[in-house]
Amino acid sequence: MLTAVSGTSLPTENLEYNVEPQEISHPDVGRYFSEFTGTHYIPNAELEIRYPEDLEFVYETVQNIYSAKEDTAE
């Protein structure tokens, strides 16, 4: 379950990955992320320290999603 900003819960099985990720144009993005890599955002230093295990999970997830996309394109 993910909790949305409004406080409502979102069942993760209802979420879909964006097959063509794009950078988000919002003034608060820089408060939490240092850069957009083309597939995902890199957390800023404060969040990396607070949630050190997240980055490895993000890399694994991105690799699984986008390498599967490349495999089906071939």
C-alpha positions, 0 to 999 in steps of 0.5 A: 500500500502507498499513501497518497498526499491526500492521505488515501491509500493506494493498493500497489497492485493497481499501480502501473509503470510508465513505459515512457518516463518523463521528468516532472515539472514541479517546484518541490521535486528538488526538495527530494531528488537531485536529478532525473536519469531518464527512467527515475529520480535520484534521491537527494543526499538527505533521503539517501542517508535516511533510506539507504536501502531504497536506492538498491531497490530502485535500481533493481526495479528499474532494471527489471522493468526497462530491460523487460521492455527492451527484450519485448521490443527486439 
